[in-house]
Amino acid sequence: MYKLLLADDEGIVTDSLKFIIEKKFPDKFEIQIAKSGRQVIEMSESFRPDIAFMDIQMPGINGIEAMKELRKSNSSIVLIIMSAYDKFDYAREAINLNVLDYLNKPFNKEMITDVLKRAMAKIDELREKRNNELLIMEKMESVVPMIEAGFIYTILFQENYGNEADNYRTLLGIDENRGYMMVIEARGENDKEDTGPVGAGIRIQPKYERIRELIKGRFNCIVGPLLSNKIICFFAVKDEGKDHTESESLEKKSEKLVSELSEKTGSEFRIGIGPARPLRSLYESYSLALDALEYSGERVVHADDLPRGYRSSGDLSRRSERTESTAETAKRFIEENYAKDISLDDVAGYAEVSPYYLSRLFKEETGETFMEYLTSLRMKKAMELMKDPDNSIKDICAQVGYSDPNYFSRIFKKSEGVTPTEYRESVKENK
């Protein structure tokens, strides 16, 4: 269906047009009629026509002026001029307005049919183009968070930094060679005792998409995934002669974001901001943002506010120290939470590394995959619990992180070579 506006002060002209169009193109058009330039402008705002037949000589505002107003509010409208005058000035104006055709009165049904077919084809082309653009936008909306997360991981872990970073920069349209990092840290719930990074991270995990929207609403930045209780953001810097710290608006906007996040999620937040650095040195900006959070209890704190000596930890040696303890940090988290339904992503978030990086590092340092280590630990705990005859298999199953007793039994037998019941019987016989 197409919306069609017929504009002419002569009723016989609009009636003839309407008759020809409805007979030749039944059920194709929703038609409205205007008898003056003023009516054209007023009706176009509510009707939003796709195509307009315009007479040049109308009372009051003429057709050319009315078409200029139409173009301002609807750049894609297809305009067709009708006139009893074959004047050069009008034709020149029509070209400037990108008019589809200039029809001289009197016209016949073949002329109207031909020009409408061309107008509909143009509208169809514009609609298809718009639909394709929307499809691309929808697809990009779904993958952009993944691309942004990959870019943040590349900054933090600097694995094959050159090629990977350049690929992400191309995908995200980042032309600048400098930037700074912002770390948004979730704390305990309002008016409640803080339960540490893990508790804060678990509370805000279901609200991550909303938090991401709020950040994007305040800042034009790259937003990383939730790592434990932290969300890491990257800001590009255009002018190498200036640091972002010159602008007080950054800290004011950060204060507003903190207030908005707390109000919308029920958790307290803090923001640490690192200094601008070349892209290959962004880890230093991130590290100093962490230092800022560690040093100050303020809701928003910048690394420039750190005492000179305190900033010494902001070099790449911090990354080495952190990498060395990552596997132990992961093991401690697993040992404290094996009874829960935990995943590699949960452990990686607590250790503040990517799941891929943790998986590789964990295997290298322990000789086991994350799942092998978790299963082995659960089986050891289960065997200890089976020594107490008051513990039922079903209870033991729940206490070591399994909700399905049958699945627990299968895993136990695969790991230990016997079923839980058989193992318990052997324990009794050996007493």
URNORWO-V328720 format. One record per residue. N is the residue number from 1. RES is the residue in one small letter. PSI is psi as a letter, one per 20 degrees, with the letter a starting at -180 (none if undefined). NEAR is the number of other C-alpha atoms within 10 Angstrom. Layout:
n=N res=RES psi=PSI near=NEAR
n=N res=RES psi=PSI near=NEAR
//
This chain:
n=1 res=m psi=p near=9
n=2 res=y psi=q near=15
n=3 res=k psi=p near=15
n=4 res=l psi=p near=22
n=5 res=l psi=p near=25
n=6 res=l psi=o near=23
n=7 res=a psi=o near=26
n=8 res=d psi=q near=26
n=9 res=d psi=i near=18
n=10 res=e psi=o near=13
n=11 res=g psi=h near=13
n=12 res=i psi=h near=10
n=13 res=v psi=g near=18
n=14 res=t psi=h near=20
n=15 res=d psi=g near=14
n=16 res=s psi=g near=12
n=17 res=l psi=g near=18
n=18 res=k psi=g near=18
n=19 res=f psi=g near=13
n=20 res=i psi=g near=17
n=21 res=i psi=g near=19
n=22 res=e psi=h near=14
n=23 res=k psi=h near=10
n=24 res=k psi=h near=13
n=25 res=f psi=m near=13
n=26 res=p psi=p near=9
n=27 res=d psi=j near=11
n=28 res=k psi=h near=14
n=29 res=f psi=q near=17
n=30 res=e psi=o near=14
n=31 res=i psi=p near=17
n=32 res=q psi=q near=18
n=33 res=i psi=p near=20
n=34 res=a psi=q near=21
n=35 res=k psi=j near=18
n=36 res=s psi=r near=22
n=37 res=g psi=h near=27
n=38 res=r psi=g near=17
n=39 res=q psi=h near=14
n=40 res=v psi=g near=26
n=41 res=i psi=g near=19
n=42 res=e psi=g near=13
n=43 res=m psi=h near=16
n=44 res=s psi=h near=19
n=45 res=e psi=h near=12
n=46 res=s psi=h near=8
n=47 res=f psi=h near=15
n=48 res=r psi=m near=15
n=49 res=p psi=q near=22
n=50 res=d psi=h near=21
n=51 res=i psi=q near=24
n=52 res=a psi=p near=24
n=53 res=f psi=p near=24
n=54 res=m psi=p near=28
n=55 res=d psi=p near=26
n=56 res=i psi=g near=23
n=57 res=q psi=n near=18
n=58 res=m psi=q near=19
n=59 res=p psi=q near=13
n=60 res=g psi=c near=10
n=61 res=i psi=p near=17
n=62 res=n psi=r near=16
n=63 res=g psi=h near=26
n=64 res=i psi=g near=20
n=65 res=e psi=h near=14
n=66 res=a psi=h near=21
n=67 res=m psi=h near=25
n=68 res=k psi=g near=17
n=69 res=e psi=h near=16
n=70 res=l psi=g near=23
n=71 res=r psi=h near=15
n=72 res=k psi=g near=9
n=73 res=s psi=i near=13
n=74 res=n psi=n near=16
n=75 res=s psi=h near=11
n=76 res=s psi=i near=16
n=77 res=i psi=p near=22
n=78 res=v psi=o near=23
n=79 res=l psi=p near=23
n=80 res=i psi=p near=22
n=81 res=i psi=p near=22
n=82 res=m psi=p near=23
n=83 res=s psi=q near=19
n=84 res=a psi=i near=13
n=85 res=y psi=p near=13
n=86 res=d psi=m near=13
n=87 res=k psi=p near=9
n=88 res=f psi=g near=9
n=89 res=d psi=g near=8
n=90 res=y psi=g near=17
n=91 res=a psi=h near=16
n=92 res=r psi=g near=10
n=93 res=e psi=h near=14
n=94 res=a psi=h near=20
n=95 res=i psi=g near=12
n=96 res=n psi=h near=10
n=97 res=l psi=j near=16
n=98 res=n psi=l near=13
n=99 res=v psi=q near=16
n=100 res=l psi=g near=19
n=101 res=d psi=q near=18
n=102 res=y psi=o near=20
n=103 res=l psi=p near=20
n=104 res=n psi=p near=13
n=105 res=k psi=q near=13
n=106 res=p psi=q near=9
n=107 res=f psi=r near=14
n=108 res=n psi=r near=11
n=109 res=k psi=h near=14
n=110 res=e psi=g near=10
n=111 res=m psi=g near=11
n=112 res=i psi=g near=16
n=113 res=t psi=g near=15
n=114 res=d psi=g near=10
n=115 res=v psi=h near=17
n=116 res=l psi=h near=19
n=117 res=k psi=g near=12
n=118 res=r psi=h near=14
n=119 res=a psi=g near=21
n=120 res=m psi=h near=17
n=121 res=a psi=h near=12
n=122 res=k psi=g near=17
n=123 res=i psi=g near=18
n=124 res=d psi=g near=13
n=125 res=e psi=g near=12
n=126 res=l psi=g near=13
n=127 res=r psi=g near=13
n=128 res=e psi=g near=12
n=129 res=k psi=g near=12
n=130 res=r psi=g near=12
n=131 res=n psi=g near=12
n=132 res=n psi=g near=12
n=133 res=e psi=g near=12
n=134 res=l psi=h near=12
n=135 res=l psi=g near=12
n=136 res=i psi=g near=11
n=137 res=m psi=g near=11
n=138 res=e psi=g near=11
n=139 res=k psi=g near=11
n=140 res=m psi=h near=13
n=141 res=e psi=h near=11
n=142 res=s psi=h near=10
n=143 res=v psi=h near=10
n=144 res=v psi=g near=15
n=145 res=p psi=h near=17
n=146 res=m psi=g near=15
n=147 res=i psi=g near=20
n=148 res=e psi=h near=22
n=149 res=a psi=g near=20
n=150 res=g psi=h near=18
n=151 res=f psi=g near=25
n=152 res=i psi=g near=26
n=153 res=y psi=g near=21
n=154 res=t psi=g near=19
n=155 res=i psi=g near=22
n=156 res=l psi=h near=20
n=157 res=f psi=i near=15
n=158 res=q psi=k near=17
n=159 res=e psi=p near=13
n=160 res=n psi=l near=9
n=161 res=y psi=g near=17
n=162 res=g psi=f near=12
n=163 res=n psi=g near=10
n=164 res=e psi=g near=16
n=165 res=a psi=g near=21
n=166 res=d psi=h near=14
n=167 res=n psi=g near=14
n=168 res=y psi=h near=18
n=169 res=r psi=g near=17
n=170 res=t psi=g near=11
n=171 res=l psi=h near=13
n=172 res=l psi=i near=14
n=173 res=g psi=k near=9
n=174 res=i psi=o near=15
n=175 res=d psi=h near=12
n=176 res=e psi=q near=15
n=177 res=n psi=j near=15
n=178 res=r psi=r near=20
n=179 res=g psi=a near=24
n=180 res=y psi=r near=25
n=181 res=m psi=q near=29
n=182 res=m psi=p near=26
n=183 res=v psi=o near=25
n=184 res=i psi=o near=26
n=185 res=e psi=p near=24
n=186 res=a psi=p near=27
n=187 res=r psi=b near=24
n=188 res=g psi=r near=20
n=189 res=e psi=q near=19
n=190 res=n psi=p near=14
n=191 res=d psi=j near=9
n=192 res=k psi=q near=9
n=193 res=e psi=p near=9
n=194 res=d psi=p near=15
n=195 res=t psi=j near=12
n=196 res=g psi=r near=13
n=197 res=p psi=g near=19
n=198 res=v psi=g near=18
n=199 res=g psi=g near=16
n=200 res=a psi=g near=22
n=201 res=g psi=g near=25
n=202 res=i psi=h near=14
n=203 res=r psi=h near=19
n=204 res=i psi=i near=22
n=205 res=q psi=g near=15
n=206 res=p psi=i near=11
n=207 res=k psi=j near=12
n=208 res=y psi=g near=16
n=209 res=e psi=g near=13
n=210 res=r psi=g near=14
n=211 res=i psi=g near=20
n=212 res=r psi=g near=18
n=213 res=e psi=g near=12
n=214 res=l psi=g near=16
n=215 res=i psi=g near=21
n=216 res=k psi=h near=13
n=217 res=g psi=h near=11
n=218 res=r psi=h near=13
n=219 res=f psi=q near=16
n=220 res=n psi=n near=12
n=221 res=c psi=r near=16
n=222 res=i psi=p near=24
n=223 res=v psi=p near=26
n=224 res=g psi=r near=22
n=225 res=p psi=r near=22
n=226 res=l psi=o near=21
n=227 res=l psi=o near=23
n=228 res=s psi=d near=26
n=229 res=n psi=k near=24
n=230 res=k psi=q near=24
n=231 res=i psi=p near=21
n=232 res=i psi=p near=23
n=233 res=c psi=q near=23
n=234 res=f psi=p near=23
n=235 res=f psi=p near=19
n=236 res=a psi=q near=21
n=237 res=v psi=p near=21
n=238 res=k psi=g near=14
n=239 res=d psi=o near=12
n=240 res=e psi=i near=14
n=241 res=g psi=i near=6
n=242 res=k psi=q near=11
n=243 res=d psi=q near=16
n=244 res=h psi=i near=20
n=245 res=t psi=i near=16
n=246 res=e psi=h near=8
n=247 res=s psi=o near=10
n=248 res=e psi=h near=9
n=249 res=s psi=h near=11
n=250 res=l psi=g near=15
n=251 res=e psi=h near=16
n=252 res=k psi=g near=12
n=253 res=k psi=h near=14
n=254 res=s psi=g near=23
n=255 res=e psi=g near=18
n=256 res=k psi=h near=14
n=257 res=l psi=g near=23
n=258 res=v psi=g near=23
n=259 res=s psi=g near=15
n=260 res=e psi=g near=16
n=261 res=l psi=g near=21
n=262 res=s psi=g near=19
n=263 res=e psi=g near=12
n=264 res=k psi=h near=12
n=265 res=t psi=i near=18
n=266 res=g psi=j near=15
n=267 res=s psi=q near=20
n=268 res=e psi=q near=21
n=269 res=f psi=q near=25
n=270 res=r psi=q near=23
n=271 res=i psi=p near=26
n=272 res=g psi=p near=28
n=273 res=i psi=p near=31
n=274 res=g psi=r near=29
n=275 res=p psi=r near=21
n=276 res=a psi=q near=23
n=277 res=r psi=q near=21
n=278 res=p psi=q near=17
n=279 res=l psi=h near=20
n=280 res=r psi=i near=15
n=281 res=s psi=k near=17
n=282 res=l psi=h near=23
n=283 res=y psi=h near=26
n=284 res=e psi=g near=27
n=285 res=s psi=g near=26
n=286 res=y psi=g near=29
n=287 res=s psi=g near=26
n=288 res=l psi=h near=29
n=289 res=a psi=h near=30
n=290 res=l psi=g near=25
n=291 res=d psi=g near=23
n=292 res=a psi=g near=27
n=293 res=l psi=h near=23
n=294 res=e psi=h near=12
n=295 res=y psi=g near=17
n=296 res=s psi=q near=15
n=297 res=g psi=j near=10
n=298 res=e psi=q near=12
n=299 res=r psi=h near=17
n=300 res=v psi=p near=22
n=301 res=v psi=p near=25
n=302 res=h psi=q near=22
n=303 res=a psi=h near=26
n=304 res=d psi=i near=15
n=305 res=d psi=i near=12
n=306 res=l psi=q near=19
n=307 res=p psi=q near=11
n=308 res=r psi=g near=9
n=309 res=g psi=h near=7
n=310 res=y psi=h near=13
n=311 res=r psi=i near=18
n=312 res=s psi=h near=13
n=313 res=s psi=i near=15
n=314 res=g psi=k near=20
n=315 res=d psi=a near=16
n=316 res=l psi=i near=12
n=317 res=s psi=h near=12
n=318 res=r psi=h near=14
n=319 res=r psi=g near=16
n=320 res=s psi=g near=10
n=321 res=e psi=h near=10
n=322 res=r psi=h near=13
n=323 res=t psi=h near=17
n=324 res=e psi=h near=12
n=325 res=s psi=j near=12
n=326 res=t psi=g near=20
n=327 res=a psi=g near=21
n=328 res=e psi=h near=15
n=329 res=t psi=g near=17
n=330 res=a psi=g near=22
n=331 res=k psi=g near=20
n=332 res=r psi=g near=13
n=333 res=f psi=g near=18
n=334 res=i psi=g near=22
n=335 res=e psi=h near=13
n=336 res=e psi=i near=10
n=337 res=n psi=j near=15
n=338 res=y psi=h near=21
n=339 res=a psi=i near=17
n=340 res=k psi=r near=14
n=341 res=d psi=n near=11
n=342 res=i psi=q near=14
n=343 res=s psi=r near=15
n=344 res=l psi=h near=19
n=345 res=d psi=h near=17
n=346 res=d psi=g near=20
n=347 res=v psi=g near=26
n=348 res=a psi=h near=23
n=349 res=g psi=g near=23
n=350 res=y psi=h near=21
n=351 res=a psi=i near=23
n=352 res=e psi=l near=21
n=353 res=v psi=r near=20
n=354 res=s psi=q near=22
n=355 res=p psi=g near=17
n=356 res=y psi=g near=12
n=357 res=y psi=g near=13
n=358 res=l psi=g near=24
n=359 res=s psi=g near=20
n=360 res=r psi=g near=13
n=361 res=l psi=g near=18
n=362 res=f psi=g near=20
n=363 res=k psi=g near=15
n=364 res=e psi=h near=12
n=365 res=e psi=h near=13
n=366 res=t psi=i near=13
n=367 res=g psi=j near=11
n=368 res=e psi=q near=15
n=369 res=t psi=r near=18
n=370 res=f psi=g near=22
n=371 res=m psi=h near=12
n=372 res=e psi=g near=13
n=373 res=y psi=g near=18
n=374 res=l psi=g near=21
n=375 res=t psi=g near=18
n=376 res=s psi=g near=16
n=377 res=l psi=g near=15
n=378 res=r psi=g near=23
n=379 res=m psi=h near=21
n=380 res=k psi=g near=14
n=381 res=k psi=g near=16
n=382 res=a psi=g near=22
n=383 res=m psi=h near=17
n=384 res=e psi=g near=11
n=385 res=l psi=h near=20
n=386 res=m psi=i near=21
n=387 res=k psi=h near=14
n=388 res=d psi=o near=11
n=389 res=p psi=i near=11
n=390 res=d psi=i near=9
n=391 res=n psi=o near=12
n=392 res=s psi=q near=12
n=393 res=i psi=h near=19
n=394 res=k psi=g near=15
n=395 res=d psi=g near=15
n=396 res=i psi=g near=20
n=397 res=c psi=g near=24
n=398 res=a psi=h near=16
n=399 res=q psi=i near=17
n=400 res=v psi=j near=22
n=401 res=g psi=j near=19
n=402 res=y psi=p near=20
n=403 res=s psi=i near=15
n=404 res=d psi=o near=11
n=405 res=p psi=h near=15
n=406 res=n psi=g near=12
n=407 res=y psi=g near=11
n=408 res=f psi=g near=24
n=409 res=s psi=g near=19
n=410 res=r psi=g near=14
n=411 res=i psi=g near=17
n=412 res=f psi=g near=22
n=413 res=k psi=h near=16
n=414 res=k psi=h near=11
n=415 res=s psi=g near=14
n=416 res=e psi=i near=14
n=417 res=g psi=i near=12
n=418 res=v psi=r near=16
n=419 res=t psi=r near=17
n=420 res=p psi=h near=23
n=421 res=t psi=g near=14
n=422 res=e psi=h near=12
n=423 res=y psi=g near=17
n=424 res=r psi=h near=18
n=425 res=e psi=h near=13
n=426 res=s psi=h near=12
n=427 res=v psi=g near=15
n=428 res=k psi=g near=12
n=429 res=e psi=h near=7
n=430 res=n psi=i near=6
n=431 res=k psi=none near=5
//
